[in-house]
Amino acid sequence: MKRKTGKLKRLIREVHEQISKIDPFVTQVLQAHFLVEKLIDAILDALAKSPEHLRRNSSFGSKVRLIRAFAPSGNDEHWDLIAAMTSVRNEVAHKFYGPKRDEAMSKLRKVLEDLASNDNDSAEIVGADYDVLLVCTAELQSFLKSLLCEVSGQNVERPLLHDGTE
């Protein structure tokens, strides 16, 4: 029994070393993606005649495809930015580090640069990954809030995302 206890303690130590290191960027990516998904849910609710029938456990990709199929701006290039951000989110959620994470960030930066160049803004997005994530999230919030206004017929200047208090 002593041998198993020693092995368990070693495993607990190893797991602790693996999960106790917090990567702030992972947290930031997950929070940013959550903000985008809340707006996606609000748009779906506004599009649906009976939103109570929407499955809340639908995948993010399914939600995006529904909106693109039924809402105006279904072919807007912001959807490419959402796809690139989702790729980053998937990489950081399922793999801590590695070349695929770096590739996903490079793709996000490129899509954001392409979007900026189409708007006659600076085409080169410089800065750390966090800065790119910040600009991406702000750009997507602007796009999605505009789309929500369009499909709901209401002004959504007031923050939609809150902690349950008004």
SVG drawing of the C-alpha trace seen along z (x, -y; Angstrom):
<svg xmlns="http://www.w3.org/2000/svg" viewBox="-42 -55 49 57">
<polyline fill="none" stroke="black" stroke-width="0.4" points="0.0,0.0 2.9,-2.3 4.1,-2.0 0.8,-3.1 0.6,-6.0 4.1,-7.1 3.1,-6.9 -0.1,-8.8 1.8,-11.6 4.3,-11.8 1.4,-12.0 -0.3,-14.7 2.9,-16.7 3.3,-16.3 -0.3,-17.3 0.1,-20.3 3.1,-21.4 1.1,-21.2 -2.1,-22.9 -0.8,-25.5 0.9,-27.6 -1.6,-30.2 -1.1,-31.5 -2.8,-34.9 -3.1,-34.9 -5.2,-31.7 -7.6,-33.4 -7.8,-36.5 -8.5,-34.5 -11.3,-32.5 -12.8,-35.7 -12.7,-37.5 -14.3,-34.6 -17.0,-34.4 -17.8,-38.1 -18.2,-37.3 -20.4,-34.3 -22.7,-36.3 -23.4,-38.6 -23.9,-35.7 -26.5,-34.3 -28.2,-37.7 -28.4,-37.9 -29.8,-34.4 -32.5,-35.3 -33.3,-38.4 -33.6,-36.4 -35.7,-33.6 -39.5,-34.0 -39.5,-31.6 -36.0,-31.8 -37.0,-29.4 -36.7,-26.6 -33.0,-27.3 -30.7,-24.7 -28.4,-26.4 -25.9,-23.6 -25.4,-24.2 -21.8,-24.5 -20.4,-27.9 -19.9,-26.9 -23.6,-26.0 -24.7,-29.3 -22.5,-31.2 -23.8,-29.2 -27.4,-29.9 -26.7,-33.7 -24.8,-33.8 -27.7,-31.9 -30.5,-34.1 -29.1,-37.5 -28.0,-40.3 -24.2,-40.6 -23.9,-36.8 -20.9,-37.2 -19.2,-40.0 -15.5,-39.6 -15.9,-39.9 -17.0,-36.3 -13.5,-35.4 -12.2,-37.3 -14.6,-35.3 -13.3,-32.0 -9.7,-33.1 -10.5,-34.1 -12.2,-30.7 -9.2,-28.9 -7.0,-30.7 -9.5,-29.9 -9.5,-26.2 -5.7,-26.1 -5.3,-27.7 -8.2,-25.6 -6.9,-22.3 -3.2,-22.7 -1.1,-24.9 1.7,-25.9 3.1,-25.0 3.4,-25.8 -0.3,-25.5 -1.1,-28.1 1.5,-30.5 0.0,-29.7 -3.5,-30.5 -2.3,-33.8 -0.5,-34.6 -3.7,-33.9 -5.8,-36.1 -3.3,-38.9 -3.4,-38.5 -7.2,-38.5 -7.3,-41.6 -4.8,-43.3 -6.8,-42.4 -9.9,-43.8 -8.1,-47.0 -6.7,-47.5 -10.2,-47.1 -11.3,-50.0 -8.4,-52.1 -6.8,-51.9 -3.3,-50.9 -2.8,-47.4 -0.1,-46.3 -1.3,-45.3 1.7,-45.6 2.0,-44.7 1.9,-41.7 -0.6,-38.9 -2.8,-40.5 -2.9,-43.7 -4.1,-41.8 -6.7,-40.0 -7.9,-43.3 -8.3,-45.0 -10.0,-41.9 -12.5,-41.7 -13.3,-45.4 -13.8,-45.1 -16.0,-42.1 -18.1,-43.7 -18.7,-46.7 -19.7,-44.5 -21.9,-42.2 -23.6,-45.0 -24.4,-46.7 -25.8,-43.4 -27.9,-43.0 -29.3,-46.5 -30.2,-45.6 -31.9,-42.4 -33.6,-43.5 -34.6,-47.0 -33.3,-48.2 -30.4,-50.3 -27.9,-48.2 -25.5,-50.9 -26.1,-49.9 -23.8,-47.0 -25.5,-43.7 -23.0,-41.7 -23.2,-42.1 -23.0,-40.2 -26.8,-40.0 -27.1,-43.5 -28.5,-46.4"/>
</svg>
